[in-house]
Amino acid sequence: MKDNKSRFTLRVEPELLEKLAYVAEYEGRTKNRELEQLIKKRIREFEEEHGEIPATIETR
């Protein structure tokens, strides 16, 4: 079954990943969902300060 989600590899120190797992479990989420929530929060903060990011953008 194919989904429409993009895949992204993240290289991170093991201790940081363990701490993320702890926070995610505390919040009742998977590490993936916790990261997704953190990304959404950061984008909201950025857009509040700098304006909405266009849906289709070219990466630099």
mmCIF file of the N, C-alpha and C atoms, coordinates in Angstrom:
data_MODEL
# 
_entry.id   MODEL 
# 
loop_
_atom_site.group_PDB 
_atom_site.id 
_atom_site.type_symbol 
_atom_site.label_atom_id 
_atom_site.label_alt_id 
_atom_site.label_comp_id 
_atom_site.label_asym_id 
_atom_site.label_entity_id 
_atom_site.label_seq_id 
_atom_site.pdbx_PDB_ins_code 
_atom_site.Cartn_x 
_atom_site.Cartn_y 
_atom_site.Cartn_z 
_atom_site.occupancy 
_atom_site.B_iso_or_equiv 
_atom_site.pdbx_formal_charge 
_atom_site.auth_seq_id 
_atom_site.auth_comp_id 
_atom_site.auth_asym_id 
_atom_site.auth_atom_id 
_atom_site.pdbx_PDB_model_num 
ATOM 1   N N  . MET A 1 1  ? 0.841  -1.185 0.000  1.00 0.00 ? 1  MET A N  1 
ATOM 2   C CA . MET A 1 1  ? 0.000  0.000  0.000  1.00 0.00 ? 1  MET A CA 1 
ATOM 3   C C  . MET A 1 1  ? 0.884  1.245  0.000  1.00 0.00 ? 1  MET A C  1 
ATOM 4   N N  . LYS A 1 2  ? 0.732  2.073  -1.005 1.00 0.00 ? 2  LYS A N  1 
ATOM 5   C CA . LYS A 1 2  ? 1.534  3.273  -1.147 1.00 0.00 ? 2  LYS A CA 1 
ATOM 6   C C  . LYS A 1 2  ? 0.811  4.467  -0.528 1.00 0.00 ? 2  LYS A C  1 
ATOM 7   N N  . ASP A 1 3  ? 1.572  5.313  0.153  1.00 0.00 ? 3  ASP A N  1 
ATOM 8   C CA . ASP A 1 3  ? 0.976  6.539  0.685  1.00 0.00 ? 3  ASP A CA 1 
ATOM 9   C C  . ASP A 1 3  ? 1.620  7.746  -0.001 1.00 0.00 ? 3  ASP A C  1 
ATOM 10  N N  . ASN A 1 4  ? 1.153  8.911  0.317  1.00 0.00 ? 4  ASN A N  1 
ATOM 11  C CA . ASN A 1 4  ? 1.658  10.119 -0.327 1.00 0.00 ? 4  ASN A CA 1 
ATOM 12  C C  . ASN A 1 4  ? 2.626  10.889 0.573  1.00 0.00 ? 4  ASN A C  1 
ATOM 13  N N  . LYS A 1 5  ? 3.216  10.218 1.538  1.00 0.00 ? 5  LYS A N  1 
ATOM 14  C CA . LYS A 1 5  ? 4.132  10.873 2.472  1.00 0.00 ? 5  LYS A CA 1 
ATOM 15  C C  . LYS A 1 5  ? 5.554  10.826 1.946  1.00 0.00 ? 5  LYS A C  1 
ATOM 16  N N  . SER A 1 6  ? 6.258  11.927 2.118  1.00 0.00 ? 6  SER A N  1 
ATOM 17  C CA . SER A 1 6  ? 7.668  11.981 1.746  1.00 0.00 ? 6  SER A CA 1 
ATOM 18  C C  . SER A 1 6  ? 8.501  11.310 2.827  1.00 0.00 ? 6  SER A C  1 
ATOM 19  N N  . ARG A 1 7  ? 9.621  10.763 2.421  1.00 0.00 ? 7  ARG A N  1 
ATOM 20  C CA . ARG A 1 7  ? 10.555 10.142 3.356  1.00 0.00 ? 7  ARG A CA 1 
ATOM 21  C C  . ARG A 1 7  ? 11.747 11.064 3.517  1.00 0.00 ? 7  ARG A C  1 
ATOM 22  N N  . PHE A 1 8  ? 12.293 11.102 4.733  1.00 0.00 ? 8  PHE A N  1 
ATOM 23  C CA . PHE A 1 8  ? 13.438 11.958 5.022  1.00 0.00 ? 8  PHE A CA 1 
ATOM 24  C C  . PHE A 1 8  ? 14.324 11.245 6.028  1.00 0.00 ? 8  PHE A C  1 
ATOM 25  N N  . THR A 1 9  ? 15.602 11.129 5.721  1.00 0.00 ? 9  THR A N  1 
ATOM 26  C CA . THR A 1 9  ? 16.547 10.500 6.634  1.00 0.00 ? 9  THR A CA 1 
ATOM 27  C C  . THR A 1 9  ? 17.162 11.573 7.517  1.00 0.00 ? 9  THR A C  1 
ATOM 28  N N  . LEU A 1 10 ? 17.172 11.317 8.794  1.00 0.00 ? 10 LEU A N  1 
ATOM 29  C CA . LEU A 1 10 ? 17.727 12.258 9.764  1.00 0.00 ? 10 LEU A CA 1 
ATOM 30  C C  . LEU A 1 10 ? 18.885 11.599 10.489 1.00 0.00 ? 10 LEU A C  1 
ATOM 31  N N  . ARG A 1 11 ? 20.035 12.240 10.470 1.00 0.00 ? 11 ARG A N  1 
ATOM 32  C CA . ARG A 1 11 ? 21.186 11.746 11.215 1.00 0.00 ? 11 ARG A CA 1 
ATOM 33  C C  . ARG A 1 11 ? 21.271 12.566 12.500 1.00 0.00 ? 11 ARG A C  1 
ATOM 34  N N  . VAL A 1 12 ? 21.278 11.859 13.630 1.00 0.00 ? 12 VAL A N  1 
ATOM 35  C CA . VAL A 1 12 ? 21.243 12.547 14.918 1.00 0.00 ? 12 VAL A CA 1 
ATOM 36  C C  . VAL A 1 12 ? 21.970 11.696 15.955 1.00 0.00 ? 12 VAL A C  1 
ATOM 37  N N  . GLU A 1 13 ? 22.524 12.356 16.958 1.00 0.00 ? 13 GLU A N  1 
ATOM 38  C CA . GLU A 1 13 ? 23.208 11.644 18.036 1.00 0.00 ? 13 GLU A CA 1 
ATOM 39  C C  . GLU A 1 13 ? 22.231 10.710 18.744 1.00 0.00 ? 13 GLU A C  1 
ATOM 40  N N  . PRO A 1 14 ? 22.687 9.515  19.117 1.00 0.00 ? 14 PRO A N  1 
ATOM 41  C CA . PRO A 1 14 ? 21.812 8.554  19.783 1.00 0.00 ? 14 PRO A CA 1 
ATOM 42  C C  . PRO A 1 14 ? 21.138 9.101  21.049 1.00 0.00 ? 14 PRO A C  1 
ATOM 43  N N  . GLU A 1 15 ? 21.852 9.881  21.839 1.00 0.00 ? 15 GLU A N  1 
ATOM 44  C CA . GLU A 1 15 ? 21.272 10.432 23.068 1.00 0.00 ? 15 GLU A CA 1 
ATOM 45  C C  . GLU A 1 15 ? 20.097 11.351 22.749 1.00 0.00 ? 15 GLU A C  1 
ATOM 46  N N  . LEU A 1 16 ? 20.231 12.139 21.706 1.00 0.00 ? 16 LEU A N  1 
ATOM 47  C CA . LEU A 1 16 ? 19.157 13.036 21.304 1.00 0.00 ? 16 LEU A CA 1 
ATOM 48  C C  . LEU A 1 16 ? 17.932 12.239 20.847 1.00 0.00 ? 16 LEU A C  1 
ATOM 49  N N  . LEU A 1 17 ? 18.158 11.170 20.117 1.00 0.00 ? 17 LEU A N  1 
ATOM 50  C CA . LEU A 1 17 ? 17.061 10.320 19.662 1.00 0.00 ? 17 LEU A CA 1 
ATOM 51  C C  . LEU A 1 17 ? 16.366 9.641  20.849 1.00 0.00 ? 17 LEU A C  1 
ATOM 52  N N  . GLU A 1 18 ? 17.148 9.217  21.831 1.00 0.00 ? 18 GLU A N  1 
ATOM 53  C CA . GLU A 1 18 ? 16.569 8.615  23.037 1.00 0.00 ? 18 GLU A CA 1 
ATOM 54  C C  . GLU A 1 18 ? 15.697 9.625  23.791 1.00 0.00 ? 18 GLU A C  1 
ATOM 55  N N  . LYS A 1 19 ? 16.159 10.850 23.870 1.00 0.00 ? 19 LYS A N  1 
ATOM 56  C CA . LYS A 1 19 ? 15.375 11.887 24.553 1.00 0.00 ? 19 LYS A CA 1 
ATOM 57  C C  . LYS A 1 19 ? 14.098 12.202 23.781 1.00 0.00 ? 19 LYS A C  1 
ATOM 58  N N  . LEU A 1 20 ? 14.200 12.214 22.463 1.00 0.00 ? 20 LEU A N  1 
ATOM 59  C CA . LEU A 1 20 ? 13.008 12.413 21.645 1.00 0.00 ? 20 LEU A CA 1 
ATOM 60  C C  . LEU A 1 20 ? 12.008 11.285 21.892 1.00 0.00 ? 20 LEU A C  1 
ATOM 61  N N  . ALA A 1 21 ? 12.503 10.060 21.962 1.00 0.00 ? 21 ALA A N  1 
ATOM 62  C CA . ALA A 1 21 ? 11.631 8.909  22.227 1.00 0.00 ? 21 ALA A CA 1 
ATOM 63  C C  . ALA A 1 21 ? 10.929 9.064  23.569 1.00 0.00 ? 21 ALA A C  1 
ATOM 64  N N  . TYR A 1 22 ? 11.639 9.571  24.564 1.00 0.00 ? 22 TYR A N  1 
ATOM 65  C CA . TYR A 1 22 ? 11.058 9.778  25.895 1.00 0.00 ? 22 TYR A CA 1 
ATOM 66  C C  . TYR A 1 22 ? 9.919  10.799 25.821 1.00 0.00 ? 22 TYR A C  1 
ATOM 67  N N  . VAL A 1 23 ? 10.192 11.934 25.173 1.00 0.00 ? 23 VAL A N  1 
ATOM 68  C CA . VAL A 1 23 ? 9.173  12.978 25.042 1.00 0.00 ? 23 VAL A CA 1 
ATOM 69  C C  . VAL A 1 23 ? 7.974  12.457 24.260 1.00 0.00 ? 23 VAL A C  1 
ATOM 70  N N  . ALA A 1 24 ? 8.236  11.767 23.161 1.00 0.00 ? 24 ALA A N  1 
ATOM 71  C CA . ALA A 1 24 ? 7.159  11.230 22.327 1.00 0.00 ? 24 ALA A CA 1 
ATOM 72  C C  . ALA A 1 24 ? 6.283  10.275 23.126 1.00 0.00 ? 24 ALA A C  1 
ATOM 73  N N  . GLU A 1 25 ? 6.910  9.369  23.865 1.00 0.00 ? 25 GLU A N  1 
ATOM 74  C CA . GLU A 1 25 ? 6.133  8.419  24.665 1.00 0.00 ? 25 GLU A CA 1 
ATOM 75  C C  . GLU A 1 25 ? 5.307  9.150  25.725 1.00 0.00 ? 25 GLU A C  1 
ATOM 76  N N  . TYR A 1 26 ? 5.889  10.135 26.356 1.00 0.00 ? 26 TYR A N  1 
ATOM 77  C CA . TYR A 1 26 ? 5.181  10.936 27.358 1.00 0.00 ? 26 TYR A CA 1 
ATOM 78  C C  . TYR A 1 26 ? 3.936  11.584 26.763 1.00 0.00 ? 26 TYR A C  1 
ATOM 79  N N  . GLU A 1 27 ? 4.071  12.059 25.518 1.00 0.00 ? 27 GLU A N  1 
ATOM 80  C CA . GLU A 1 27 ? 2.968  12.726 24.828 1.00 0.00 ? 27 GLU A CA 1 
ATOM 81  C C  . GLU A 1 27 ? 2.017  11.752 24.137 1.00 0.00 ? 27 GLU A C  1 
ATOM 82  N N  . GLY A 1 28 ? 2.323  10.450 24.190 1.00 0.00 ? 28 GLY A N  1 
ATOM 83  C CA . GLY A 1 28 ? 1.471  9.449  23.569 1.00 0.00 ? 28 GLY A CA 1 
ATOM 84  C C  . GLY A 1 28 ? 1.606  9.404  22.057 1.00 0.00 ? 28 GLY A C  1 
ATOM 85  N N  . ARG A 1 29 ? 2.803  9.726  21.578 1.00 0.00 ? 29 ARG A N  1 
ATOM 86  C CA . ARG A 1 29 ? 3.051  9.751  20.137 1.00 0.00 ? 29 ARG A CA 1 
ATOM 87  C C  . ARG A 1 29 ? 4.220  8.856  19.789 1.00 0.00 ? 29 ARG A C  1 
ATOM 88  N N  . THR A 1 30 ? 4.347  8.559  18.510 1.00 0.00 ? 30 THR A N  1 
ATOM 89  C CA . THR A 1 30 ? 5.560  7.925  18.003 1.00 0.00 ? 30 THR A CA 1 
ATOM 90  C C  . THR A 1 30 ? 6.609  9.024  17.838 1.00 0.00 ? 30 THR A C  1 
ATOM 91  N N  . LYS A 1 31 ? 7.861  8.615  17.670 1.00 0.00 ? 31 LYS A N  1 
ATOM 92  C CA . LYS A 1 31 ? 8.914  9.602  17.406 1.00 0.00 ? 31 LYS A CA 1 
ATOM 93  C C  . LYS A 1 31 ? 8.608  10.362 16.124 1.00 0.00 ? 31 LYS A C  1 
ATOM 94  N N  . ASN A 1 32 ? 8.108  9.654  15.125 1.00 0.00 ? 32 ASN A N  1 
ATOM 95  C CA . ASN A 1 32 ? 7.773  10.293 13.859 1.00 0.00 ? 32 ASN A CA 1 
ATOM 96  C C  . ASN A 1 32 ? 6.715  11.383 14.055 1.00 0.00 ? 32 ASN A C  1 
ATOM 97  N N  . ARG A 1 33 ? 5.652  11.045 14.781 1.00 0.00 ? 33 ARG A N  1 
ATOM 98  C CA . ARG A 1 33 ? 4.577  12.025 15.013 1.00 0.00 ? 33 ARG A CA 1 
ATOM 99  C C  . ARG A 1 33 ? 5.062  13.189 15.867 1.00 0.00 ? 33 ARG A C  1 
ATOM 100 N N  . GLU A 1 34 ? 5.937  12.909 16.818 1.00 0.00 ? 34 GLU A N  1 
ATOM 101 C CA . GLU A 1 34 ? 6.490  13.982 17.645 1.00 0.00 ? 34 GLU A CA 1 
ATOM 102 C C  . GLU A 1 34 ? 7.302  14.945 16.790 1.00 0.00 ? 34 GLU A C  1 
ATOM 103 N N  . LEU A 1 35 ? 8.133  14.403 15.907 1.00 0.00 ? 35 LEU A N  1 
ATOM 104 C CA . LEU A 1 35 ? 8.900  15.259 14.994 1.00 0.00 ? 35 LEU A CA 1 
ATOM 105 C C  . LEU A 1 35 ? 7.978  16.072 14.098 1.00 0.00 ? 35 LEU A C  1 
ATOM 106 N N  . GLU A 1 36 ? 6.924  15.427 13.608 1.00 0.00 ? 36 GLU A N  1 
ATOM 107 C CA . GLU A 1 36 ? 5.965  16.138 12.756 1.00 0.00 ? 36 GLU A CA 1 
ATOM 108 C C  . GLU A 1 36 ? 5.339  17.313 13.510 1.00 0.00 ? 36 GLU A C  1 
ATOM 109 N N  . GLN A 1 37 ? 4.978  17.100 14.759 1.00 0.00 ? 37 GLN A N  1 
ATOM 110 C CA . GLN A 1 37 ? 4.391  18.167 15.566 1.00 0.00 ? 37 GLN A CA 1 
ATOM 111 C C  . GLN A 1 37 ? 5.393  19.302 15.790 1.00 0.00 ? 37 GLN A C  1 
ATOM 112 N N  . LEU A 1 38 ? 6.648  18.950 16.049 1.00 0.00 ? 38 LEU A N  1 
ATOM 113 C CA . LEU A 1 38 ? 7.684  19.965 16.248 1.00 0.00 ? 38 LEU A CA 1 
ATOM 114 C C  . LEU A 1 38 ? 7.908  20.780 14.971 1.00 0.00 ? 38 LEU A C  1 
ATOM 115 N N  . ILE A 1 39 ? 7.907  20.117 13.828 1.00 0.00 ? 39 ILE A N  1 
ATOM 116 C CA . ILE A 1 39 ? 8.074  20.814 12.547 1.00 0.00 ? 39 ILE A CA 1 
ATOM 117 C C  . ILE A 1 39 ? 6.908  21.770 12.307 1.00 0.00 ? 39 ILE A C  1 
ATOM 118 N N  . LYS A 1 40 ? 5.694  21.300 12.533 1.00 0.00 ? 40 LYS A N  1 
ATOM 119 C CA . LYS A 1 40 ? 4.515  22.157 12.348 1.00 0.00 ? 40 LYS A CA 1 
ATOM 120 C C  . LYS A 1 40 ? 4.559  23.369 13.264 1.00 0.00 ? 40 LYS A C  1 
ATOM 121 N N  . LYS A 1 41 ? 4.969  23.149 14.519 1.00 0.00 ? 41 LYS A N  1 
ATOM 122 C CA . LYS A 1 41 ? 5.065  24.256 15.479 1.00 0.00 ? 41 LYS A CA 1 
ATOM 123 C C  . LYS A 1 41 ? 6.081  25.293 15.001 1.00 0.00 ? 41 LYS A C  1 
ATOM 124 N N  . ARG A 1 42 ? 7.232  24.816 14.546 1.00 0.00 ? 42 ARG A N  1 
ATOM 125 C CA . ARG A 1 42 ? 8.277  25.741 14.095 1.00 0.00 ? 42 ARG A CA 1 
ATOM 126 C C  . ARG A 1 42 ? 7.839  26.525 12.869 1.00 0.00 ? 42 ARG A C  1 
ATOM 127 N N  . ILE A 1 43 ? 7.134  25.858 11.938 1.00 0.00 ? 43 ILE A N  1 
ATOM 128 C CA . ILE A 1 43 ? 6.638  26.547 10.747 1.00 0.00 ? 43 ILE A CA 1 
ATOM 129 C C  . ILE A 1 43 ? 5.615  27.612 11.140 1.00 0.00 ? 43 ILE A C  1 
ATOM 130 N N  . ARG A 1 44 ? 4.709  27.290 12.067 1.00 0.00 ? 44 ARG A N  1 
ATOM 131 C CA . ARG A 1 44 ? 3.741  28.290 12.556 1.00 0.00 ? 44 ARG A CA 1 
ATOM 132 C C  . ARG A 1 44 ? 4.459  29.507 13.123 1.00 0.00 ? 44 ARG A C  1 
ATOM 133 N N  . GLU A 1 45 ? 5.475  29.262 13.967 1.00 0.00 ? 45 GLU A N  1 
ATOM 134 C CA . GLU A 1 45 ? 6.230  30.363 14.566 1.00 0.00 ? 45 GLU A CA 1 
ATOM 135 C C  . GLU A 1 45 ? 6.910  31.215 13.497 1.00 0.00 ? 45 GLU A C  1 
ATOM 136 N N  . PHE A 1 46 ? 7.516  30.560 12.524 1.00 0.00 ? 46 PHE A N  1 
ATOM 137 C CA . PHE A 1 46 ? 8.196  31.259 11.439 1.00 0.00 ? 46 PHE A CA 1 
ATOM 138 C C  . PHE A 1 46 ? 7.214  32.117 10.656 1.00 0.00 ? 46 PHE A C  1 
ATOM 139 N N  . GLU A 1 47 ? 6.067  31.527 10.300 1.00 0.00 ? 47 GLU A N  1 
ATOM 140 C CA . GLU A 1 47 ? 5.080  32.256 9.508  1.00 0.00 ? 47 GLU A CA 1 
ATOM 141 C C  . GLU A 1 47 ? 4.467  33.415 10.286 1.00 0.00 ? 47 GLU A C  1 
ATOM 142 N N  . GLU A 1 48 ? 4.315  33.282 11.593 1.00 0.00 ? 48 GLU A N  1 
ATOM 143 C CA . GLU A 1 48 ? 3.809  34.396 12.396 1.00 0.00 ? 48 GLU A CA 1 
ATOM 144 C C  . GLU A 1 48 ? 4.762  35.582 12.343 1.00 0.00 ? 48 GLU A C  1 
ATOM 145 N N  . GLU A 1 49 ? 6.052  35.297 12.287 1.00 0.00 ? 49 GLU A N  1 
ATOM 146 C CA . GLU A 1 49 ? 7.049  36.362 12.260 1.00 0.00 ? 49 GLU A CA 1 
ATOM 147 C C  . GLU A 1 49 ? 7.327  36.887 10.855 1.00 0.00 ? 49 GLU A C  1 
ATOM 148 N N  . HIS A 1 50 ? 7.313  36.013 9.861  1.00 0.00 ? 50 HIS A N  1 
ATOM 149 C CA . HIS A 1 50 ? 7.766  36.387 8.518  1.00 0.00 ? 50 HIS A CA 1 
ATOM 150 C C  . HIS A 1 50 ? 6.700  36.323 7.433  1.00 0.00 ? 50 HIS A C  1 
ATOM 151 N N  . GLY A 1 51 ? 5.505  35.884 7.769  1.00 0.00 ? 51 GLY A N  1 
ATOM 152 C CA . GLY A 1 51 ? 4.455  35.741 6.775  1.00 0.00 ? 51 GLY A CA 1 
ATOM 153 C C  . GLY A 1 51 ? 4.374  34.322 6.250  1.00 0.00 ? 51 GLY A C  1 
ATOM 154 N N  . GLU A 1 52 ? 3.247  34.037 5.614  1.00 0.00 ? 52 GLU A N  1 
ATOM 155 C CA . GLU A 1 52 ? 2.973  32.685 5.144  1.00 0.00 ? 52 GLU A CA 1 
ATOM 156 C C  . GLU A 1 52 ? 3.978  32.239 4.090  1.00 0.00 ? 52 GLU A C  1 
ATOM 157 N N  . ILE A 1 53 ? 4.408  31.010 4.211  1.00 0.00 ? 53 ILE A N  1 
ATOM 158 C CA . ILE A 1 53 ? 5.301  30.399 3.228  1.00 0.00 ? 53 ILE A CA 1 
ATOM 159 C C  . ILE A 1 53 ? 4.425  29.868 2.099  1.00 0.00 ? 53 ILE A C  1 
ATOM 160 N N  . PRO A 1 54 ? 4.747  30.188 0.845  1.00 0.00 ? 54 PRO A N  1 
ATOM 161 C CA . PRO A 1 54 ? 3.938  29.673 -0.263 1.00 0.00 ? 54 PRO A CA 1 
ATOM 162 C C  . PRO A 1 54 ? 3.920  28.145 -0.275 1.00 0.00 ? 54 PRO A C  1 
ATOM 163 N N  . ALA A 1 55 ? 2.803  27.577 -0.696 1.00 0.00 ? 55 ALA A N  1 
ATOM 164 C CA . ALA A 1 55 ? 2.656  26.115 -0.720 1.00 0.00 ? 55 ALA A CA 1 
ATOM 165 C C  . ALA A 1 55 ? 3.668  25.472 -1.666 1.00 0.00 ? 55 ALA A C  1 
ATOM 166 N N  . THR A 1 56 ? 3.934  26.085 -2.791 1.00 0.00 ? 56 THR A N  1 
ATOM 167 C CA . THR A 1 56 ? 4.900  25.558 -3.741 1.00 0.00 ? 56 THR A CA 1 
ATOM 168 C C  . THR A 1 56 ? 6.071  26.508 -3.804 1.00 0.00 ? 56 THR A C  1 
ATOM 169 N N  . ILE A 1 57 ? 7.211  26.042 -3.311 1.00 0.00 ? 57 ILE A N  1 
ATOM 170 C CA . ILE A 1 57 ? 8.415  26.871 -3.316 1.00 0.00 ? 57 ILE A CA 1 
ATOM 171 C C  . ILE A 1 57 ? 9.567  26.084 -3.906 1.00 0.00 ? 57 ILE A C  1 
ATOM 172 N N  . GLU A 1 58 ? 10.517 26.795 -4.460 1.00 0.00 ? 58 GLU A N  1 
ATOM 173 C CA . GLU A 1 58 ? 11.741 26.166 -4.925 1.00 0.00 ? 58 GLU A CA 1 
ATOM 174 C C  . GLU A 1 58 ? 12.728 26.163 -3.777 1.00 0.00 ? 58 GLU A C  1 
ATOM 175 N N  . THR A 1 59 ? 13.397 25.039 -3.565 1.00 0.00 ? 59 THR A N  1 
ATOM 176 C CA . THR A 1 59 ? 14.413 24.981 -2.519 1.00 0.00 ? 59 THR A CA 1 
ATOM 177 C C  . THR A 1 59 ? 15.662 25.647 -3.021 1.00 0.00 ? 59 THR A C  1 
ATOM 178 N N  . ARG A 1 60 ? 16.371 26.218 -2.125 1.00 0.00 ? 60 ARG A N  1 
ATOM 179 C CA . ARG A 1 60 ? 17.599 26.941 -2.489 1.00 0.00 ? 60 ARG A CA 1 
ATOM 180 C C  . ARG A 1 60 ? 18.772 26.018 -2.611 1.00 0.00 ? 60 ARG A C  1 
# 
